[in-house]
Amino acid sequence: MKLYWAPHTRAFRALWLFEEAGLPYERALVPLDGPFIASPEFRAINPMMKVPALEDGDARIAESGAICLYIADKAPEARLAPAISDPRRGRYLQWLFWDAACMEAAFTQKLAGVNLPSRAAGWGSFERVMDVLEAALTPGPYLLGEQFTAADVMVGSNVWYGLTLLKVIEPRPVFTDYMARCEARPAFQRANAIEAEALAA
């Protein structure tokens, strides 16, 4: 499998999940201001001209949530996703896609100062998203309880970005504790080291 990525992008999620899954993969660093990202070759993989993007044989996958779902299902032994027959699969899928549909949209709303009626916004409001997230992580330790999944990679990466880089999330104890658990994972630390090495180079 070949992961197209760049540091400090949503590709961190795929990088982290590959490290959790233990699957062999190749990394292809994509300069965001270079010509390749707008080339026909790359647009055939991700027409949005964004990273991450994934090639696996004849499979072409874009969007970080879809990539995380794909990786988790390719590595069932890593237990990063409930089985299709598991009733928890529904909530797992919900959180996996809630991140992009609600959490990222709420971040944009807050950072841009956009005011929309909660009935018109698919995410309701920034405050609603934060309250739903807090309830989902209580009692924890992860979204599905004791089992860490690809949904935690999606949501955990945004909690991390929201608290540390964007500083858009209020540091409620449940959020800071969850972020600390994510940061303590060896796979997170390996992915972070890969990004740091790329940035230094």
C-alpha positions in Angstrom: 0.0 0.0 0.0 1.2 3.5 -0.9 0.2 6.5 1.3 0.5 9.9 -0.2 0.9 12.3 2.7 2.4 15.6 4.0 3.1 16.7 7.6 0.6 18.8 9.5 -2.3 17.7 7.3 -5.2 15.2 7.8 -2.8 12.6 6.4 -1.5 12.3 10.0 -4.6 10.2 10.7 -3.6 7.6 8.0 0.0 7.6 9.1 -1.0 7.0 12.8 -3.5 4.3 11.8 -0.9 2.5 9.6 1.4 2.5 12.6 -1.4 1.1 14.8 -2.3 -1.6 12.3 1.3 -2.8 11.7 0.7 -3.2 8.0 3.6 -2.7 5.6 3.2 0.5 3.6 5.1 2.9 1.5 5.1 6.7 2.2 5.1 9.2 -0.7 5.7 12.7 0.5 3.7 15.2 -1.5 4.8 18.8 -1.5 1.6 20.8 -1.1 2.9 23.7 -3.2 4.5 21.5 -5.9 3.1 20.5 -9.3 2.5 16.8 -8.5 -0.6 17.5 -6.3 -2.4 19.1 -9.3 -1.1 16.6 -11.8 -3.5 14.3 -13.7 -1.6 11.3 -12.1 -2.5 12.4 -8.6 -5.9 13.7 -9.5 -6.7 10.2 -10.7 -6.2 9.1 -7.0 -7.7 12.1 -5.3 -9.6 14.5 -7.6 -9.7 17.0 -4.7 -5.9 17.4 -4.9 -5.5 16.8 -1.2 -3.7 14.4 1.1 -4.1 11.8 2.3 -4.6 9.5 -0.6 -4.0 5.7 -0.8 -3.2 3.2 -3.5 -3.5 -0.5 -2.8 -3.1 -2.4 -6.0 -6.0 -1.3 -8.2 -7.8 0.4 -5.3 -7.7 4.2 -5.1 -9.0 5.8 -1.9 -9.3 9.5 -0.8 -10.8 11.1 2.3 -9.1 10.3 5.6 -12.2 8.7 7.1 -12.5 6.3 4.2 -8.8 5.5 4.3 -8.9 4.8 8.0 -11.9 2.5 7.5 -10.1 0.7 4.8 -6.8 0.3 6.7 -8.7 -1.0 9.8 -10.6 -3.5 7.8 -7.4 -4.7 6.1 -5.9 -5.5 9.6 -8.6 -7.4 11.6 -5.9 -8.9 13.9 -5.1 -5.3 15.1 -8.7 -5.0 16.4 -9.0 -1.4 15.2 -12.6 -1.9 14.1 -15.5 -4.0 15.4 -16.6 -6.8 13.2 -19.5 -6.3 10.8 -21.6 -8.6 13.0 -20.7 -6.7 16.2 -23.6 -4.3 17.3 -20.9 -1.7 18.2 -20.1 -1.4 14.5 -22.8 1.1 14.1 -21.5 3.5 16.7 -18.0 2.9 15.4 -19.0 4.0 11.9 -20.9 7.0 13.4 -17.8 8.4 15.2 -15.6 7.6 12.2 -17.6 9.9 10.0 -18.9 12.3 12.6 -15.4 13.7 12.9 -15.3 15.2 9.4 -19.1 15.9 9.2 -19.5 17.6 12.5 -16.3 18.2 14.4 -14.3 19.8 11.6 -17.3 21.8 10.5 -17.7 23.0 14.1 -14.1 24.1 14.2 -14.5 26.1 11.0 -17.6 27.7 12.4 -15.8 28.7 15.6 -12.6 29.9 13.9 -14.3 31.8 11.1 -17.0 33.3 13.4 -19.8 32.0 11.2 -23.2 32.1 12.8 -25.7 29.6 11.4 -29.1 28.5 12.8 -28.5 25.2 14.5 -31.3 23.6 12.5 -29.6 24.6 9.3 -26.1 23.3 10.3 -25.6 19.6 10.0 -23.4 19.7 13.1 -25.9 21.8 15.1 -23.4 24.2 16.7 -19.9 24.2 18.1 -21.2 23.9 21.6 -23.4 21.0 20.8 -20.5 19.2 19.1 -18.3 19.7 22.2 -21.0 18.5 24.6 -21.6 15.4 22.4 -17.9 14.7 22.3 -17.6 15.0 26.1 -20.5 12.6 26.6 -19.0 10.2 24.1 -15.7 10.1 26.0 -17.3 9.6 29.4 -16.4 7.3 31.1 -13.9 6.3 28.3 -11.1 5.5 28.0 -12.0 5.5 24.3 -15.1 6.1 22.1 -16.1 2.4 22.3 -15.0 2.0 25.9 -11.9 -0.1 26.4 -11.3 -0.8 22.7 -9.2 1.7 20.8 -10.4 1.9 17.2 -9.9 3.8 13.9 -12.6 6.2 15.1 -10.3 7.2 17.9 -7.6 8.0 15.4 -10.0 10.3 13.5 -11.5 12.0 16.6 -8.3 11.9 18.6 -6.3 13.6 16.0 -8.8 16.5 15.9 -8.9 16.7 19.7 -5.1 16.9 19.5 -5.1 19.6 16.8 -8.0 21.4 18.4 -6.3 21.7 21.8 -2.6 22.1 20.8 -2.4 23.8 17.4 -5.7 25.5 16.6 -6.5 26.1 20.3 -10.2 26.1 19.4 -11.2 23.5 22.0 -11.8 24.4 25.6 -9.5 22.2 27.7 -12.1 20.3 29.6 -10.6 17.5 31.7 -12.2 14.8 29.6 -10.6 16.2 26.5 -7.1 16.7 27.9 -7.2 13.2 29.5 -8.3 11.6 26.2 -5.6 13.5 24.3 -3.0 12.3 26.8 -4.1 8.7 26.3 -3.8 9.1 22.5 -0.4 10.8 22.8 0.9 8.0 25.0 0.2 5.3 22.4 3.5 4.1 20.8 1.9 4.3 17.3 1.0 7.9 17.8 4.6 8.7 18.9 6.0 6.9 15.9 3.7 8.8 13.5 4.7 12.1 15.2 8.4 11.2 14.9 7.9 10.5 11.1 6.3 13.9 10.7 9.0 15.6 12.7 11.7 14.0 10.6 10.0 15.1 7.4 9.6 18.7 8.7 13.3 18.8 9.8 14.4 17.6 6.3 
